[in-house]
Amino acid sequence: MDKKPRLGSDPLSWIKKTKGKGTGKTAKKHTSKPVSQQAGKTARQTNSKTKEEDTKKATYYIDRKLIKSLKRLGIDTERDLSSLVNEAIGDLIKKYKQ
């Protein structure tokens, strides 16, 4: 009986172990396309390589009504949510630094 993979181990290791056993199917390797070739990306997102170097992913809890309003504003202004949140946080910091 095979042991289940432990937390932190390779989640696809079971595929590698079963490769060539019985089914005849082999595991496909996941290859991601460059951002410029991915469907649905805007020009702003494809040209943001320098921005990605200066950013860090953060997770916060935000009121549902604020998220809904932010999404509507993003659609109306044709801007992504990250740029709107960055602008809002920047304005808040300026407000309290005075």
SEFIZA-3560 file (N, C-alpha, C; in Angstrom, 3 decimals):
REM SEFIZA-3560
<numar><xx>0.844</xx><yy>-1.180</yy><zz>0.000</zz><atom>N</atom></numar>
<numar><xx>0.000</xx><yy>0.000</yy><zz>0.000</zz><atom>CA</atom></numar>
<numar><xx>0.888</xx><yy>1.241</yy><zz>0.000</zz><atom>C</atom></numar>
<numar><xx>0.610</xx><yy>2.171</yy><zz>-0.943</zz><atom>N</atom></numar>
<numar><xx>1.399</xx><yy>3.398</yy><zz>-1.036</zz><atom>CA</atom></numar>
<numar><xx>0.999</xx><yy>4.373</yy><zz>0.055</zz><atom>C</atom></numar>
<numar><xx>1.991</xx><yy>5.071</yy><zz>0.556</zz><atom>N</atom></numar>
<numar><xx>1.713</xx><yy>6.115</yy><zz>1.537</zz><atom>CA</atom></numar>
<numar><xx>1.225</xx><yy>7.353</yy><zz>0.812</zz><atom>C</atom></numar>
<numar><xx>0.332</xx><yy>8.123</yy><zz>1.451</zz><atom>N</atom></numar>
<numar><xx>-0.128</xx><yy>9.378</yy><zz>0.889</zz><atom>CA</atom></numar>
<numar><xx>0.985</xx><yy>10.402</yy><zz>1.031</zz><atom>C</atom></numar>
<numar><xx>1.094</xx><yy>11.340</yy><zz>0.079</zz><atom>N</atom></numar>
<numar><xx>2.148</xx><yy>12.347</yy><zz>0.184</zz><atom>CA</atom></numar>
<numar><xx>1.943</xx><yy>13.228</yy><zz>1.405</zz><atom>C</atom></numar>
<numar><xx>3.023</xx><yy>13.582</yy><zz>2.050</zz><atom>N</atom></numar>
<numar><xx>2.960</xx><yy>14.443</yy><zz>3.216</zz><atom>CA</atom></numar>
<numar><xx>2.838</xx><yy>15.888</yy><zz>2.763</zz><atom>C</atom></numar>
<numar><xx>2.352</xx><yy>16.714</yy><zz>3.654</zz><atom>N</atom></numar>
<numar><xx>2.223</xx><yy>18.132</yy><zz>3.383</zz><atom>CA</atom></numar>
<numar><xx>3.583</xx><yy>18.709</yy><zz>3.041</zz><atom>C</atom></numar>
<numar><xx>3.658</xx><yy>19.453</yy><zz>1.957</zz><atom>N</atom></numar>
<numar><xx>4.918</xx><yy>20.044</yy><zz>1.545</zz><atom>CA</atom></numar>
<numar><xx>5.652</xx><yy>19.206</yy><zz>0.514</zz><atom>C</atom></numar>
<numar><xx>5.177</xx><yy>17.994</yy><zz>0.278</zz><atom>N</atom></numar>
<numar><xx>5.825</xx><yy>17.167</yy><zz>-0.736</zz><atom>CA</atom></numar>
<numar><xx>5.251</xx><yy>17.506</yy><zz>-2.104</zz><atom>C</atom></numar>
<numar><xx>5.787</xx><yy>16.934</yy><zz>-3.121</zz><atom>N</atom></numar>
<numar><xx>5.341</xx><yy>17.180</yy><zz>-4.482</zz><atom>CA</atom></numar>
<numar><xx>3.926</xx><yy>16.639</yy><zz>-4.653</zz><atom>C</atom></numar>
<numar><xx>2.928</xx><yy>17.500</yy><zz>-4.920</zz><atom>N</atom></numar>
<numar><xx>1.552</xx><yy>17.033</yy><zz>-5.017</zz><atom>CA</atom></numar>
<numar><xx>1.297</xx><yy>16.147</yy><zz>-6.233</zz><atom>C</atom></numar>
<numar><xx>2.193</xx><yy>16.186</yy><zz>-7.204</zz><atom>N</atom></numar>
<numar><xx>2.009</xx><yy>15.369</yy><zz>-8.402</zz><atom>CA</atom></numar>
<numar><xx>2.879</xx><yy>14.115</yy><zz>-8.389</zz><atom>C</atom></numar>
<numar><xx>3.476</xx><yy>13.816</yy><zz>-7.241</zz><atom>N</atom></numar>
<numar><xx>4.373</xx><yy>12.668</yy><zz>-7.174</zz><atom>CA</atom></numar>
<numar><xx>3.630</xx><yy>11.360</yy><zz>-7.435</zz><atom>C</atom></numar>
<numar><xx>2.364</xx><yy>11.273</yy><zz>-7.062</zz><atom>N</atom></numar>
<numar><xx>1.606</xx><yy>10.042</yy><zz>-7.302</zz><atom>CA</atom></numar>
<numar><xx>1.440</xx><yy>9.787</yy><zz>-8.792</zz><atom>C</atom></numar>
<numar><xx>1.382</xx><yy>10.869</yy><zz>-9.599</zz><atom>N</atom></numar>
<numar><xx>1.287</xx><yy>10.696</yy><zz>-11.046</zz><atom>CA</atom></numar>
<numar><xx>2.593</xx><yy>10.113</yy><zz>-11.576</zz><atom>C</atom></numar>
<numar><xx>3.692</xx><yy>10.622</yy><zz>-11.083</zz><atom>N</atom></numar>
<numar><xx>4.996</xx><yy>10.151</yy><zz>-11.531</zz><atom>CA</atom></numar>
<numar><xx>5.198</xx><yy>8.682</yy><zz>-11.166</zz><atom>C</atom></numar>
<numar><xx>4.684</xx><yy>8.297</yy><zz>-9.983</zz><atom>N</atom></numar>
<numar><xx>4.843</xx><yy>6.920</yy><zz>-9.528</zz><atom>CA</atom></numar>
<numar><xx>4.008</xx><yy>5.953</yy><zz>-10.357</zz><atom>C</atom></numar>
<numar><xx>2.830</xx><yy>6.416</yy><zz>-10.826</zz><atom>N</atom></numar>
<numar><xx>1.941</xx><yy>5.530</yy><zz>-11.579</zz><atom>CA</atom></numar>
<numar><xx>2.210</xx><yy>5.578</yy><zz>-13.071</zz><atom>C</atom></numar>
<numar><xx>3.125</xx><yy>6.394</yy><zz>-13.497</zz><atom>N</atom></numar>
<numar><xx>3.426</xx><yy>6.533</yy><zz>-14.921</zz><atom>CA</atom></numar>
<numar><xx>3.864</xx><yy>5.177</yy><zz>-15.475</zz><atom>C</atom></numar>
<numar><xx>3.164</xx><yy>4.724</yy><zz>-16.501</zz><atom>N</atom></numar>
<numar><xx>3.524</xx><yy>3.473</yy><zz>-17.143</zz><atom>CA</atom></numar>
<numar><xx>2.939</xx><yy>2.240</yy><zz>-16.479</zz><atom>C</atom></numar>
<numar><xx>2.136</xx><yy>2.391</yy><zz>-15.434</zz><atom>N</atom></numar>
<numar><xx>1.529</xx><yy>1.236</yy><zz>-14.766</zz><atom>CA</atom></numar>
<numar><xx>0.086</xx><yy>1.063</yy><zz>-15.235</zz><atom>C</atom></numar>
<numar><xx>-0.187</xx><yy>0.065</yy><zz>-15.968</zz><atom>N</atom></numar>
<numar><xx>-1.550</xx><yy>-0.343</yy><zz>-16.287</zz><atom>CA</atom></numar>
<numar><xx>-2.289</xx><yy>0.486</yy><zz>-17.309</zz><atom>C</atom></numar>
<numar><xx>-2.483</xx><yy>1.763</yy><zz>-17.116</zz><atom>N</atom></numar>
<numar><xx>-3.364</xx><yy>2.556</yy><zz>-17.970</zz><atom>CA</atom></numar>
<numar><xx>-2.741</xx><yy>2.906</yy><zz>-19.305</zz><atom>C</atom></numar>
<numar><xx>-1.446</xx><yy>2.983</yy><zz>-19.374</zz><atom>N</atom></numar>
<numar><xx>-0.787</xx><yy>3.354</yy><zz>-20.613</zz><atom>CA</atom></numar>
<numar><xx>-0.760</xx><yy>4.851</yy><zz>-20.834</zz><atom>C</atom></numar>
<numar><xx>-1.406</xx><yy>5.609</yy><zz>-19.955</zz><atom>N</atom></numar>
<numar><xx>-1.419</xx><yy>7.065</yy><zz>-20.078</zz><atom>CA</atom></numar>
<numar><xx>-0.213</xx><yy>7.637</yy><zz>-19.344</zz><atom>C</atom></numar>
<numar><xx>0.294</xx><yy>8.709</yy><zz>-19.875</zz><atom>N</atom></numar>
<numar><xx>1.396</xx><yy>9.382</yy><zz>-19.195</zz><atom>CA</atom></numar>
<numar><xx>0.935</xx><yy>10.743</yy><zz>-18.725</zz><atom>C</atom></numar>
<numar><xx>1.540</xx><yy>11.230</yy><zz>-17.680</zz><atom>N</atom></numar>
<numar><xx>1.166</xx><yy>12.521</yy><zz>-17.117</zz><atom>CA</atom></numar>
<numar><xx>1.673</xx><yy>13.645</yy><zz>-18.001</zz><atom>C</atom></numar>
<numar><xx>0.816</xx><yy>14.637</yy><zz>-18.214</zz><atom>N</atom></numar>
<numar><xx>1.211</xx><yy>15.803</yy><zz>-18.984</zz><atom>CA</atom></numar>
<numar><xx>1.922</xx><yy>16.778</yy><zz>-18.066</zz><atom>C</atom></numar>
<numar><xx>2.978</xx><yy>17.377</yy><zz>-18.551</zz><atom>N</atom></numar>
<numar><xx>3.643</xx><yy>18.418</yy><zz>-17.783</zz><atom>CA</atom></numar>
<numar><xx>2.916</xx><yy>19.723</yy><zz>-18.051</zz><atom>C</atom></numar>
<numar><xx>2.691</xx><yy>20.486</yy><zz>-16.985</zz><atom>N</atom></numar>
<numar><xx>2.028</xx><yy>21.774</yy><zz>-17.126</zz><atom>CA</atom></numar>
<numar><xx>3.046</xx><yy>22.809</yy><zz>-17.561</zz><atom>C</atom></numar>
<numar><xx>2.761</xx><yy>23.440</yy><zz>-18.663</zz><atom>N</atom></numar>
<numar><xx>3.632</xx><yy>24.520</yy><zz>-19.115</zz><atom>CA</atom></numar>
<numar><xx>2.787</xx><yy>25.763</yy><zz>-19.249</zz><atom>C</atom></numar>
<numar><xx>3.225</xx><yy>26.833</yy><zz>-18.637</zz><atom>N</atom></numar>
<numar><xx>2.460</xx><yy>28.065</yy><zz>-18.734</zz><atom>CA</atom></numar>
<numar><xx>3.009</xx><yy>28.911</yy><zz>-19.867</zz><atom>C</atom></numar>
<numar><xx>2.107</xx><yy>29.651</yy><zz>-20.481</zz><atom>N</atom></numar>
<numar><xx>2.480</xx><yy>30.530</yy><zz>-21.575</zz><atom>CA</atom></numar>
<numar><xx>2.930</xx><yy>31.864</yy><zz>-21.000</zz><atom>C</atom></numar>
<numar><xx>3.756</xx><yy>32.588</yy><zz>-21.736</zz><atom>N</atom></numar>
<numar><xx>4.080</xx><yy>33.944</yy><zz>-21.302</zz><atom>CA</atom></numar>
<numar><xx>2.803</xx><yy>34.775</yy><zz>-21.225</zz><atom>C</atom></numar>
<numar><xx>2.789</xx><yy>35.771</yy><zz>-20.377</zz><atom>N</atom></numar>
<numar><xx>1.595</xx><yy>36.586</yy><zz>-20.171</zz><atom>CA</atom></numar>
<numar><xx>1.093</xx><yy>37.168</yy><zz>-21.485</zz><atom>C</atom></numar>
<numar><xx>2.004</xx><yy>37.549</yy><zz>-22.366</zz><atom>N</atom></numar>
<numar><xx>1.588</xx><yy>38.157</yy><zz>-23.629</zz><atom>CA</atom></numar>
<numar><xx>0.826</xx><yy>37.193</yy><zz>-24.527</zz><atom>C</atom></numar>
<numar><xx>0.969</xx><yy>35.882</yy><zz>-24.312</zz><atom>N</atom></numar>
<numar><xx>0.286</xx><yy>34.895</yy><zz>-25.137</zz><atom>CA</atom></numar>
<numar><xx>-0.978</xx><yy>34.349</yy><zz>-24.481</zz><atom>C</atom></numar>
<numar><xx>-1.229</xx><yy>34.698</yy><zz>-23.223</zz><atom>N</atom></numar>
<numar><xx>-2.413</xx><yy>34.196</yy><zz>-22.541</zz><atom>CA</atom></numar>
<numar><xx>-3.644</xx><yy>34.953</yy><zz>-23.003</zz><atom>C</atom></numar>
<numar><xx>-4.747</xx><yy>34.237</yy><zz>-23.121</zz><atom>N</atom></numar>
<numar><xx>-5.994</xx><yy>34.849</yy><zz>-23.566</zz><atom>CA</atom></numar>
<numar><xx>-6.575</xx><yy>35.725</yy><zz>-22.472</zz><atom>C</atom></numar>
<numar><xx>-7.210</xx><yy>36.816</yy><zz>-22.863</zz><atom>N</atom></numar>
<numar><xx>-7.919</xx><yy>37.652</yy><zz>-21.915</zz><atom>CA</atom></numar>
<numar><xx>-7.059</xx><yy>38.667</yy><zz>-21.181</zz><atom>C</atom></numar>
<numar><xx>-5.809</xx><yy>38.803</yy><zz>-21.504</zz><atom>N</atom></numar>
<numar><xx>-4.948</xx><yy>39.769</yy><zz>-20.836</zz><atom>CA</atom></numar>
<numar><xx>-5.003</xx><yy>41.095</yy><zz>-21.580</zz><atom>C</atom></numar>
<numar><xx>-5.048</xx><yy>42.180</yy><zz>-20.842</zz><atom>N</atom></numar>
<numar><xx>-5.057</xx><yy>43.491</yy><zz>-21.461</zz><atom>CA</atom></numar>
<numar><xx>-3.634</xx><yy>43.954</yy><zz>-21.722</zz><atom>C</atom></numar>
<numar><xx>-3.507</xx><yy>44.994</yy><zz>-22.506</zz><atom>N</atom></numar>
<numar><xx>-2.171</xx><yy>45.534</yy><zz>-22.804</zz><atom>CA</atom></numar>
<numar><xx>-1.492</xx><yy>45.997</yy><zz>-21.521</zz><atom>C</atom></numar>
<numar><xx>-2.272</xx><yy>46.558</yy><zz>-20.586</zz><atom>N</atom></numar>
<numar><xx>-1.709</xx><yy>47.023</yy><zz>-19.323</zz><atom>CA</atom></numar>
<numar><xx>-1.103</xx><yy>45.851</yy><zz>-18.547</zz><atom>C</atom></numar>
<numar><xx>-1.765</xx><yy>44.704</yy><zz>-18.583</zz><atom>N</atom></numar>
<numar><xx>-1.269</xx><yy>43.543</yy><zz>-17.853</zz><atom>CA</atom></numar>
<numar><xx>-0.057</xx><yy>42.929</yy><zz>-18.535</zz><atom>C</atom></numar>
<numar><xx>0.017</xx><yy>42.967</yy><zz>-19.845</zz><atom>N</atom></numar>
<numar><xx>1.145</xx><yy>42.357</yy><zz>-20.531</zz><atom>CA</atom></numar>
<numar><xx>2.394</xx><yy>43.202</yy><zz>-20.418</zz><atom>C</atom></numar>
<numar><xx>2.250</xx><yy>44.502</yy><zz>-20.226</zz><atom>N</atom></numar>
<numar><xx>3.395</xx><yy>45.390</yy><zz>-20.139</zz><atom>CA</atom></numar>
<numar><xx>3.767</xx><yy>45.729</yy><zz>-18.703</zz><atom>C</atom></numar>
<numar><xx>3.304</xx><yy>44.970</yy><zz>-17.743</zz><atom>N</atom></numar>
<numar><xx>3.532</xx><yy>45.316</yy><zz>-16.347</zz><atom>CA</atom></numar>
<numar><xx>4.692</xx><yy>44.546</yy><zz>-15.724</zz><atom>C</atom></numar>
<numar><xx>5.640</xx><yy>44.109</yy><zz>-16.534</zz><atom>N</atom></numar>
<numar><xx>6.754</xx><yy>43.327</yy><zz>-16.002</zz><atom>CA</atom></numar>
<numar><xx>7.548</xx><yy>44.122</yy><zz>-14.971</zz><atom>C</atom></numar>
<numar><xx>7.797</xx><yy>45.394</yy><zz>-15.225</zz><atom>N</atom></numar>
<numar><xx>8.548</xx><yy>46.192</yy><zz>-14.252</zz><atom>CA</atom></numar>
<numar><xx>7.721</xx><yy>46.429</yy><zz>-12.999</zz><atom>C</atom></numar>
<numar><xx>6.404</xx><yy>46.541</yy><zz>-13.135</zz><atom>N</atom></numar>
<numar><xx>5.546</xx><yy>46.713</yy><zz>-11.969</zz><atom>CA</atom></numar>
<numar><xx>5.572</xx><yy>45.473</yy><zz>-11.080</zz><atom>C</atom></numar>
<numar><xx>5.604</xx><yy>44.279</yy><zz>-11.692</zz><atom>N</atom></numar>
<numar><xx>5.600</xx><yy>43.040</yy><zz>-10.922</zz><atom>CA</atom></numar>
<numar><xx>6.816</xx><yy>42.935</yy><zz>-10.019</zz><atom>C</atom></numar>
<numar><xx>7.938</xx><yy>43.527</yy><zz>-10.436</zz><atom>N</atom></numar>
<numar><xx>9.144</xx><yy>43.470</yy><zz>-9.632</zz><atom>CA</atom></numar>
<numar><xx>9.019</xx><yy>44.321</yy><zz>-8.378</zz><atom>C</atom></numar>
<numar><xx>8.166</xx><yy>45.367</yy><zz>-8.419</zz><atom>N</atom></numar>
<numar><xx>8.004</xx><yy>46.274</yy><zz>-7.290</zz><atom>CA</atom></numar>
<numar><xx>6.763</xx><yy>45.967</yy><zz>-6.461</zz><atom>C</atom></numar>
<numar><xx>6.079</xx><yy>44.873</yy><zz>-6.743</zz><atom>N</atom></numar>
<numar><xx>4.839</xx><yy>44.567</yy><zz>-6.032</zz><atom>CA</atom></numar>
<numar><xx>4.993</xx><yy>43.312</yy><zz>-5.177</zz><atom>C</atom></numar>
<numar><xx>4.069</xx><yy>43.187</yy><zz>-4.237</zz><atom>N</atom></numar>
<numar><xx>4.019</xx><yy>42.001</yy><zz>-3.384</zz><atom>CA</atom></numar>
<numar><xx>2.554</xx><yy>41.634</yy><zz>-3.210</zz><atom>C</atom></numar>
<numar><xx>2.254</xx><yy>40.368</yy><zz>-3.300</zz><atom>N</atom></numar>
<numar><xx>0.885</xx><yy>39.897</yy><zz>-3.136</zz><atom>CA</atom></numar>
<numar><xx>0.496</xx><yy>39.986</yy><zz>-1.665</zz><atom>C</atom></numar>
<numar><xx>-0.716</xx><yy>40.516</yy><zz>-1.408</zz><atom>N</atom></numar>
<numar><xx>-1.217</xx><yy>40.644</yy><zz>-0.045</zz><atom>CA</atom></numar>
<numar><xx>-2.690</xx><yy>40.240</yy><zz>-0.026</zz><atom>C</atom></numar>
<numar><xx>-3.111</xx><yy>39.664</yy><zz>1.064</zz><atom>N</atom></numar>
<numar><xx>-4.495</xx><yy>39.234</yy><zz>1.204</zz><atom>CA</atom></numar>
<numar><xx>-5.111</xx><yy>39.928</yy><zz>2.413</zz><atom>C</atom></numar>
<numar><xx>-6.261</xx><yy>40.559</yy><zz>2.217</zz><atom>N</atom></numar>
<numar><xx>-6.962</xx><yy>41.258</yy><zz>3.282</zz><atom>CA</atom></numar>
<numar><xx>-8.444</xx><yy>40.975</yy><zz>3.177</zz><atom>C</atom></numar>
<numar><xx>-9.139</xx><yy>41.134</yy><zz>4.301</zz><atom>N</atom></numar>
<numar><xx>-10.589</xx><yy>41.012</yy><zz>4.305</zz><atom>CA</atom></numar>
<numar><xx>-11.175</xx><yy>42.388</yy><zz>4.038</zz><atom>C</atom></numar>
<numar><xx>-12.037</xx><yy>42.478</yy><zz>3.020</zz><atom>N</atom></numar>
<numar><xx>-12.655</xx><yy>43.735</yy><zz>2.630</zz><atom>CA</atom></numar>
<numar><xx>-14.163</xx><yy>43.537</yy><zz>2.620</zz><atom>C</atom></numar>
<numar><xx>-14.876</xx><yy>44.547</yy><zz>3.081</zz><atom>N</atom></numar>
<numar><xx>-16.330</xx><yy>44.515</yy><zz>3.112</zz><atom>CA</atom></numar>
<numar><xx>-16.878</xx><yy>44.203</yy><zz>1.714</zz><atom>C</atom></numar>
<numar><xx>-17.883</xx><yy>43.326</yy><zz>1.658</zz><atom>N</atom></numar>
<numar><xx>-18.450</xx><yy>42.899</yy><zz>0.375</zz><atom>CA</atom></numar>
<numar><xx>-18.973</xx><yy>44.066</yy><zz>-0.465</zz><atom>C</atom></numar>
<numar><xx>-19.602</xx><yy>45.059</yy><zz>0.192</zz><atom>N</atom></numar>
<numar><xx>-20.128</xx><yy>46.208</yy><zz>-0.533</zz><atom>CA</atom></numar>
<numar><xx>-18.994</xx><yy>47.006</yy><zz>-1.175</zz><atom>C</atom></numar>
<numar><xx>-17.865</xx><yy>47.127</yy><zz>-0.470</zz><atom>N</atom></numar>
<numar><xx>-16.719</xx><yy>47.844</yy><zz>-1.026</zz><atom>CA</atom></numar>
<numar><xx>-16.145</xx><yy>47.108</yy><zz>-2.229</zz><atom>C</atom></numar>
<numar><xx>-16.081</xx><yy>45.790</yy><zz>-2.155</zz><atom>N</atom></numar>
<numar><xx>-15.566</xx><yy>45.005</yy><zz>-3.276</zz><atom>CA</atom></numar>
<numar><xx>-16.460</xx><yy>45.179</yy><zz>-4.498</zz><atom>C</atom></numar>
<numar><xx>-17.766</xx><yy>45.122</yy><zz>-4.278</zz><atom>N</atom></numar>
<numar><xx>-18.714</xx><yy>45.275</yy><zz>-5.378</zz><atom>CA</atom></numar>
<numar><xx>-18.559</xx><yy>46.649</yy><zz>-6.030</zz><atom>C</atom></numar>
<numar><xx>-18.454</xx><yy>47.691</yy><zz>-5.201</zz><atom>N</atom></numar>
<numar><xx>-18.269</xx><yy>49.051</yy><zz>-5.721</zz><atom>CA</atom></numar>
<numar><xx>-16.940</xx><yy>49.181</yy><zz>-6.450</zz><atom>C</atom></numar>
<numar><xx>-15.910</xx><yy>48.549</yy><zz>-5.914</zz><atom>N</atom></numar>
<numar><xx>-14.586</xx><yy>48.603</yy><zz>-6.530</zz><atom>CA</atom></numar>
<numar><xx>-14.597</xx><yy>47.921</yy><zz>-7.895</zz><atom>C</atom></numar>
<numar><xx>-15.285</xx><yy>46.781</yy><zz>-8.001</zz><atom>N</atom></numar>
<numar><xx>-15.379</xx><yy>46.073</yy><zz>-9.285</zz><atom>CA</atom></numar>
<numar><xx>-16.124</xx><yy>46.915</yy><zz>-10.322</zz><atom>C</atom></numar>
<numar><xx>-17.209</xx><yy>47.575</yy><zz>-9.885</zz><atom>N</atom></numar>
<numar><xx>-17.954</xx><yy>48.448</yy><zz>-10.806</zz><atom>CA</atom></numar>
<numar><xx>-17.074</xx><yy>49.609</yy><zz>-11.274</zz><atom>C</atom></numar>
<numar><xx>-16.337</xx><yy>50.195</yy><zz>-10.337</zz><atom>N</atom></numar>
<numar><xx>-15.444</xx><yy>51.295</yy><zz>-10.686</zz><atom>CA</atom></numar>
<numar><xx>-14.373</xx><yy>50.829</yy><zz>-11.670</zz><atom>C</atom></numar>
<numar><xx>-13.853</xx><yy>49.623</yy><zz>-11.468</zz><atom>N</atom></numar>
<numar><xx>-12.868</xx><yy>49.061</yy><zz>-12.378</zz><atom>CA</atom></numar>
<numar><xx>-13.405</xx><yy>48.900</yy><zz>-13.784</zz><atom>C</atom></numar>
<numar><xx>-14.649</xx><yy>48.462</yy><zz>-13.900</zz><atom>N</atom></numar>
<numar><xx>-15.278</xx><yy>48.306</yy><zz>-15.205</zz><atom>CA</atom></numar>
<numar><xx>-15.503</xx><yy>49.670</yy><zz>-15.848</zz><atom>C</atom></numar>
<numar><xx>-16.025</xx><yy>50.614</yy><zz>-15.059</zz><atom>N</atom></numar>
<numar><xx>-16.317</xx><yy>51.952</yy><zz>-15.590</zz><atom>CA</atom></numar>
<numar><xx>-15.058</xx><yy>52.680</yy><zz>-16.045</zz><atom>C</atom></numar>
<numar><xx>-13.969</xx><yy>52.522</yy><zz>-15.314</zz><atom>N</atom></numar>
<numar><xx>-12.730</xx><yy>53.246</yy><zz>-15.625</zz><atom>CA</atom></numar>
<numar><xx>-11.754</xx><yy>52.414</yy><zz>-16.461</zz><atom>C</atom></numar>
<numar><xx>-12.120</xx><yy>51.156</yy><zz>-16.734</zz><atom>N</atom></numar>
<numar><xx>-11.264</xx><yy>50.234</yy><zz>-17.486</zz><atom>CA</atom></numar>
<numar><xx>-9.889</xx><yy>50.084</yy><zz>-16.839</zz><atom>C</atom></numar>
<numar><xx>-9.891</xx><yy>49.940</yy><zz>-15.524</zz><atom>N</atom></numar>
<numar><xx>-8.645</xx><yy>49.746</yy><zz>-14.769</zz><atom>CA</atom></numar>
<numar><xx>-8.762</xx><yy>48.453</yy><zz>-13.980</zz><atom>C</atom></numar>
<numar><xx>-7.614</xx><yy>47.837</yy><zz>-13.693</zz><atom>N</atom></numar>
<numar><xx>-7.656</xx><yy>46.609</yy><zz>-12.903</zz><atom>CA</atom></numar>
<numar><xx>-7.796</xx><yy>46.953</yy><zz>-11.422</zz><atom>C</atom></numar>
<numar><xx>-8.250</xx><yy>45.983</yy><zz>-10.648</zz><atom>N</atom></numar>
<numar><xx>-8.526</xx><yy>46.225</yy><zz>-9.236</zz><atom>CA</atom></numar>
<numar><xx>-7.261</xx><yy>46.568</yy><zz>-8.457</zz><atom>C</atom></numar>
<numar><xx>-6.146</xx><yy>45.979</yy><zz>-8.817</zz><atom>N</atom></numar>
<numar><xx>-4.897</xx><yy>46.259</yy><zz>-8.106</zz><atom>CA</atom></numar>
<numar><xx>-4.514</xx><yy>47.725</yy><zz>-8.206</zz><atom>C</atom></numar>
<numar><xx>-4.660</xx><yy>48.308</yy><zz>-9.389</zz><atom>N</atom></numar>
<numar><xx>-4.298</xx><yy>49.723</yy><zz>-9.528</zz><atom>CA</atom></numar>
<numar><xx>-5.247</xx><yy>50.610</yy><zz>-8.738</zz><atom>C</atom></numar>
<numar><xx>-6.536</xx><yy>50.251</yy><zz>-8.684</zz><atom>N</atom></numar>
<numar><xx>-7.492</xx><yy>51.027</yy><zz>-7.900</zz><atom>CA</atom></numar>
<numar><xx>-7.191</xx><yy>50.932</yy><zz>-6.404</zz><atom>C</atom></numar>
<numar><xx>-6.863</xx><yy>49.735</yy><zz>-5.939</zz><atom>N</atom></numar>
<numar><xx>-6.545</xx><yy>49.548</yy><zz>-4.517</zz><atom>CA</atom></numar>
<numar><xx>-5.256</xx><yy>50.283</yy><zz>-4.174</zz><atom>C</atom></numar>
<numar><xx>-4.249</xx><yy>50.201</yy><zz>-5.051</zz><atom>N</atom></numar>
<numar><xx>-2.995</xx><yy>50.913</yy><zz>-4.805</zz><atom>CA</atom></numar>
<numar><xx>-3.229</xx><yy>52.415</yy><zz>-4.717</zz><atom>C</atom></numar>
<numar><xx>-4.065</xx><yy>52.949</yy><zz>-5.598</zz><atom>N</atom></numar>
<numar><xx>-4.370</xx><yy>54.379</yy><zz>-5.558</zz><atom>CA</atom></numar>
<numar><xx>-5.084</xx><yy>54.761</yy><zz>-4.266</zz><atom>C</atom></numar>
<numar><xx>-6.053</xx><yy>53.937</yy><zz>-3.865</zz><atom>N</atom></numar>
<numar><xx>-6.807</xx><yy>54.216</yy><zz>-2.644</zz><atom>CA</atom></numar>
<numar><xx>-5.911</xx><yy>54.176</yy><zz>-1.404</zz><atom>C</atom></numar>
<numar><xx>-5.035</xx><yy>53.199</yy><zz>-1.337</zz><atom>N</atom></numar>
<numar><xx>-4.130</xx><yy>53.091</yy><zz>-0.190</zz><atom>CA</atom></numar>
<numar><xx>-3.155</xx><yy>54.272</yy><zz>-0.185</zz><atom>C</atom></numar>
<numar><xx>-2.646</xx><yy>54.632</yy><zz>-1.362</zz><atom>N</atom></numar>
<numar><xx>-1.750</xx><yy>55.783</yy><zz>-1.462</zz><atom>CA</atom></numar>
<numar><xx>-2.422</xx><yy>57.065</yy><zz>-0.987</zz><atom>C</atom></numar>
<numar><xx>-3.683</xx><yy>57.270</yy><zz>-1.394</zz><atom>N</atom></numar>
<numar><xx>-4.429</xx><yy>58.450</yy><zz>-0.955</zz><atom>CA</atom></numar>
<numar><xx>-4.643</xx><yy>58.445</yy><zz>0.564</zz><atom>C</atom></numar>
<numar><xx>-4.929</xx><yy>57.277</yy><zz>1.112</zz><atom>N</atom></numar>
<numar><xx>-5.136</xx><yy>57.159</yy><zz>2.549</zz><atom>CA</atom></numar>
<numar><xx>-3.862</xx><yy>57.487</yy><zz>3.324</zz><atom>C</atom></numar>
<numar><xx>-2.741</xx><yy>57.008</yy><zz>2.832</zz><atom>N</atom></numar>
<numar><xx>-1.454</xx><yy>57.283</yy><zz>3.491</zz><atom>CA</atom></numar>
<numar><xx>-1.147</xx><yy>58.777</yy><zz>3.427</zz><atom>C</atom></numar>
<numar><xx>-1.372</xx><yy>59.409</yy><zz>2.272</zz><atom>N</atom></numar>
<numar><xx>-1.158</xx><yy>60.859</yy><zz>2.150</zz><atom>CA</atom></numar>
<numar><xx>-2.043</xx><yy>61.628</yy><zz>3.128</zz><atom>C</atom></numar>
<numar><xx>-3.292</xx><yy>61.188</yy><zz>3.252</zz><atom>N</atom></numar>
<numar><xx>-4.235</xx><yy>61.862</yy><zz>4.135</zz><atom>CA</atom></numar>
<numar><xx>-3.739</xx><yy>61.867</yy><zz>5.583</zz><atom>C</atom></numar>
<numar><xx>-3.236</xx><yy>60.760</yy><zz>6.070</zz><atom>N</atom></numar>
<numar><xx>-2.837</xx><yy>60.645</yy><zz>7.460</zz><atom>CA</atom></numar>
<numar><xx>-1.403</xx><yy>61.095</yy><zz>7.735</zz><atom>C</atom></numar>
<numar><xx>-0.612</xx><yy>61.322</yy><zz>6.681</zz><atom>N</atom></numar>
<numar><xx>0.751</xx><yy>61.842</yy><zz>6.886</zz><atom>CA</atom></numar>
<numar><xx>0.746</xx><yy>63.344</yy><zz>7.148</zz><atom>C</atom></numar>
<numar><xx>-0.316</xx><yy>64.031</yy><zz>6.756</zz><atom>N</atom></numar>
<numar><xx>-0.369</xx><yy>65.493</yy><zz>6.905</zz><atom>CA</atom></numar>
<numar><xx>-0.475</xx><yy>65.921</yy><zz>8.336</zz><atom>C</atom></numar>
//
